[in-house]
Amino acid sequence: MSAVSSSWPITLQPGQSSKLVYGPDFGLNQVKLLEVDENMLDEIVGNRVVIKGGMRDEAVLCTERKTYQLKSVDNSNTILLVPPKEHGTSGDEAAPALNGITHLGVKSQGQEPGLMSQRKIMDELDCGQQLVATTSVSTHMEMVHISPQLTLLIELLQQCPLTEKEALGLVDEAMELDGMVAPPKGYTFEELNFRVQASETELRDALHDLNAVELDGRWRVVDEPYFWNILDMILCAAIERDWPLAAIPAQRVAASLEADGYDRRLVLHCLRVCSARSQQGAGAGLAPGSSPVAAEEELFSLDEDKVCVQLARKLLHKQDKWRWDDFMSAWRQDTPTSVTPTKDMLRGEAVMEKGALETHVKSLRASALPRQPKERFAHLFKIRARWESADLLPYLDGITGPGETAEALLLKFTRTVNKVHCAR
């Protein structure tokens, strides 16, 4: 603060005055003021911050880890901005104290003169520093911590999912005949970071949550039918070689599927997406008599819930609506015998429709719904006019802002009648 204080333009003692004048290039609202606390000031001065937004977006400010919305707030009074003084310039000293000055035969007698008298004194003395106002501002910007804006990221990744045809190197026949080279698909991290309104840390977390994979320096999502195909092959390889789901040897299964034409990188990506953790070890968790594993090989522990959800998605992709009993029968048939699928695994993935005679299950993925709370509630109430809390809460995960709860969203966007939520 000492450096700031030493260049502060107004250094007046009690009773001293300075003349305030407009500079030759004085203008209105030529400067934007941003209100920050001490921690944010240190972040801005010591690290890199970026303001992001397209022509139709509200501007956000991104630090390394967080995203803030910028809001314009009207000032109650007009603020005049005076630049810091330059050391060694003339006029650095303020006019003498006005207390006790006899001017035009009038002595202040220990009282400060009025504003008009002070102006006369300054005009006639013509001494002391001048405060030169260069601009005025009538508004300032405030920062509000918000969730990263990821709608654009999802749209960009879904533009070019990695299909089985592309993974197998099958190019478009028309382009092949013309001798054309297909342009690279996907986006680099730098390209995404430039366009998406999120901090770098939030962007990396979002890419992980969206199951994106970096291939040849570009981020892609794998086409779901192809992803499910790879998962099926991993499960088949584990059963064939008697590898428990809690200890899948990464390199062995990748080599096995690579021999069948699968990209090793995509096999490892599928393992990471569907695993709870990985570990190093010489056969840790392997059943007696199973294929041997090198001591340094990484072992993946497949997460039963994640595997079951992916297999449920595959069934609901084939057929959007099922009779509940038929769906459970097909689901159990697809899952390994050591895994038991349950209704709770479908939270945020599907909804139950109870009829007079039978119950159906219908696909409704939270990840496919609008990310803004207002639009999401509107979409949900178009599907169903009345929601019980247990059915509605899974669709609120991931859309609450910093410091906000799902209960607060329910109070804001719904009304409760007999413990059932309806649209406001």
Buried (B, 14 or more C-beta within 10 A) or exposed (E): EEEEEEEEBEBBEEBBBBBEEEBEEBEEEEEEBBEBEEEBEEBBEEEEBBEBBEEEEEBBBBBEEBBBBBEEEEEEEEBBBBEEBEEEEEBEEBBBBBBEBEBEEEEBEEEBBEEEBBEBBBEEBEEBBBBBBBBBBEEBBBBEEBBBBBEBBBEBBEEBBBEBEBBEEEEEEEEEEEEEEEEEBBBBBEEBBEBBBBBBBBBBBBBEEBBBBBBEEBBBBBBBEBBBBBBBBBBEBBEEBEBBBBBBBBBBBBEBBBEEEBBBBBBBBBBBBBBEEBEEBEBEBBEEEBBEBEEEBBBBBBBBBBBBBBBBBBBBEEEEEBEBEBBBEBBBEBBBEEBEBEEEBBBBBBBEEEEEEEEBBBBBEBEEBBBEBEEBBEBBBEEBEEBEBEBBBBBBEBBBBEEBEBEEBBEEBBEEEEEBBEBE
